[in-house]
Amino acid sequence: MVVFRRALRLDHMQSSSTMAATAAAARLRAQGHTVIDLGAGEPDFDTPENIRQAAIQALETGKTRYTPASGIAELKQAIVDYMARETGTTYPASAVIVSAGGKQTLFNALVSVVNPGDEVVIPAPYWVTFPEIVAFCGGVSVFIPTHEHDFRLTAAMVERVLTPRTRVVILNSPSNPSGAVIAPEDIHQIAELCAARDLWLISDECYYRFVYPPGRPFSAAALPAALRERVLVSGSLSKTYAMTGWRIGYALAHPDWVAEMTKVQSHSTSNPTTFAQWAAIEALRGSQDSVAAMLAEYRTRRDWIVSALAALPGVRCRMPEGAFYAFPDISAVLEKTGLRDVDFAQRLLEEAHVVVTAGSAFGAEGYLRISYANSLDNLQRGVENIRALIERLG
Ligand SMILES: Cc1ncc(COP(=O)(O)O)c(C=O)c1O
């Protein structure tokens, strides 16, 4: 009998709870049930036609071999041009690395800079993967709860948790799971704090394009050069262009940081998939109409679901300014029934085949994350089932 002993560095790493929700949905489907999956952080749209065609053309013209580990020069240039259009900042190619999704970008970024014992500041609620990568690095996640402050992170809140061991501050605006957007002035002040204390700032801008009017996207790439030097901007094509399965993300950062990340990548996955890189050029350079269309559709759904959730007994739900998640506070329901948010999510799954993710997975007990990257029809059925469960619980 062989006993498997995992490496110590994985002792504090948990499996992804959002991926577990997706797996639970797949299991129920395999048993023949109709599942309403409001758990997945994945656009329900197809990848736009022009991007699919670009991939087909890349395949047919032999774009199937290894590329440089950090990505093809043509895509790096497309990223540089895209960021220049969006933010007015022109990065050199040496400041760009393309990876297999934003997740790999962030993994590369953190393993390149976090030493055992280093503290990494993470506003909560947070995307589940941040603390897990920090744990893998032997670092210590220092959370800043924002739910008591309407999910608004300020520089003062960051300053309060900084210690001599702090190495990195992570921002994620718009946020997964809350959809909250950090004000540009606050990002500016947080970058100043990082500059004053010789810290690195990671700005995860995976949902950058999904900010609802009258709000406007803001990238940390637009910060003044002296502050930007210590900022790593992490971007992804996954959500913006409905390209989750293509696995293309990128970082813009100090060239020395990029060089270390490239080293890690060259010994792990090598390059991101070659034909996906070529298609990504079309995504960034081609028509952006599909992004505007998706944003408009998400906005209609957001407006509907937030008011529908807020109308449920014992539920409060703030209007998210970005991304595609509603994050209702169900603590009053839980208090009355003695359930935890995970129990509520589990019962919803078992009794109604509706998948949502418990807030505690994101460091915010008492909430649910509901992805509205799903049809209005399914959202309506999902909310009706939540209402029915609340009523059953009395
Ligand atoms: C906040 C955040 N960052 C990064 C990612 C990574 O996405 P990908 O690896 O598909 O680019 C996700 C995906 O859910 C996310 O929600």
PDBQT file of the ligand as one rigid body, heavy atoms in Angstrom, charges set to zero:
ROOT
HETATM    1  C1  LIG A 401     -10.429  38.289 -10.161  1.00  0.00    +0.000 C 
HETATM    2  C2  LIG A 401      -9.943  37.295 -11.142  1.00  0.00    +0.000 A 
HETATM    3  N1  LIG A 401      -8.663  37.358 -11.528  1.00  0.00    +0.000 NA
HETATM    4  C3  LIG A 401      -8.150  36.509 -12.426  1.00  0.00    +0.000 A 
HETATM    5  C4  LIG A 401      -8.929  35.510 -12.952  1.00  0.00    +0.000 A 
HETATM    6  C5  LIG A 401      -8.254  34.576 -13.908  1.00  0.00    +0.000 C 
HETATM    7  O1  LIG A 401      -8.901  34.362 -15.070  1.00  0.00    +0.000 OA
HETATM    8  P1  LIG A 401      -8.150  33.640 -16.265  1.00  0.00    +0.000 P 
HETATM    9  O2  LIG A 401      -7.100  32.769 -15.690  1.00  0.00    +0.000 OA
HETATM   10  O3  LIG A 401      -9.215  32.871 -16.961  1.00  0.00    +0.000 OA
HETATM   11  O4  LIG A 401      -7.564  34.732 -17.101  1.00  0.00    +0.000 OA
HETATM   12  C6  LIG A 401     -10.267  35.379 -12.565  1.00  0.00    +0.000 A 
HETATM   13  C7  LIG A 401     -11.104  34.294 -13.077  1.00  0.00    +0.000 C 
HETATM   14  O5  LIG A 401     -12.135  33.957 -12.560  1.00  0.00    +0.000 OA
HETATM   15  C8  LIG A 401     -10.790  36.315 -11.658  1.00  0.00    +0.000 A 
HETATM   16  O6  LIG A 401     -12.064  36.278 -11.274  1.00  0.00    +0.000 OA
ENDROOT
TORSDOF 0
